[in-house]
Amino acid sequence: VPHKHLYTMFPFIVSKMLYLTCFISVTCVFFVFTNPKPPVTKRHRKLLLKRSDSSSYSAPYTPDDRALSAIQESRRNNLHDVCSRYQPDVSLGRMSQRQVSRVYVEDRHHLLYCEVPKSGCSNWKRVLMVLNGKARTTLDIPHDKAHYANKLRRLENYDRASIAKRLATYTKILFVREPFERLVSAFRDKFENPNSYYHPVFGRPIISKYRVNATRTALRTGAGVTFREFVRYLLDIKRPVGMDIHWEPVTQLCSPCLMRYNFIGKFENLEKEANFLLRNINAPTNLTFPDLKDRNPLAERTSARITQQYFAQLNAVERQKVYDFYYMDYLMFDYPKPFKDLY
């Protein structure tokens, strides 16, 4: 009977299966102990190195990061709306060299940074130098080297095809500051401290034109320009000396409607927003945005409170005219009116 034959053979089959299982187990153990790792080929080694390099740059996306990302989207949308309303016909194809003259290029991480003086640009240049391999750490870079020996290329130094390619593919960065505060910061830096350039080049003609009964010393040195005299120069359509990048409106410095910036940071939240950006471009994890104040380090940073004190020296008409001068900066970057009586 077939069923009976199968029944008598069952113990034999079970014993064979147990023997086979033991043999496979012993073989596997022997293989593991005699071959702890598979051989690492040259190609495999390269892949491992690449994977370990990229993992060192990874950072978790926190709820704070999500909030900052939403803020960026809001700022881009606001800029787009203002540009659509006030400059609807702008085109990247018609961009001049002057319009990209303030833009620094960092090719390793595909960045374009437009320099806005008095909005953290010294420290941004330090960061770009480290990203570009021109310095090991931001702490190694003194102020003068960051500005005058940084060896960073500007976008205007490339040919038209290279400019167009970078504008189309690189991350375009802009950091701005409350316009009145930026103006006061520039005035304090250039006119309230010894300065071998701004006193003779700007101070002398300002004092000569706007100060009644100026002393010979003031006319000779250009030192001691008051904030009110400085504002009169700023608003004068027949200025005795030209405009300067430290108080030129951002809308003229960086052509935001043309450039279509991907990231619009604000000086008022500089470190947090700059570090958020660095994480998103896969910068080295040991690179954070520095908080260095190496020009007039003992002077208090220009704040909203200090700005109010300086503008209190002006009358309502003068304040309104300064607001009108920076109106597009206020509009494009969504800053509130600094005084209630402004319109």
ABEGO torsion letter per residue (X at the ends): XAAAAAAAAAAAAAAAAAAAAAAAAAAAAAAAAABABBBBBAAAAAAAAAAAAAAAABBBBBAAAAAAAAAAAAAAAAAAAAAAAABAABBAAABBAAAAAABBBBAAAGBBBBBBBGAGAAAAAAAAAAAAGABABAAABBAAAAAAAAGBBBAAABBAAAAAAAAAABBBBBBBBBAAAAAAAAAAAAAABBBAAAAAAAAAAAAAAABBGBBAAAAAAGBGBBAAAAAAAAABABBABBBBAAABBAAAAAGAAAAGBABBBBAAAAAAAAAAAAAAAGBBAABBBBBBBABGAABBBBBAAAAAAAAAABBAAAAAAAAAAAAAAAAAAGBBBABAABX
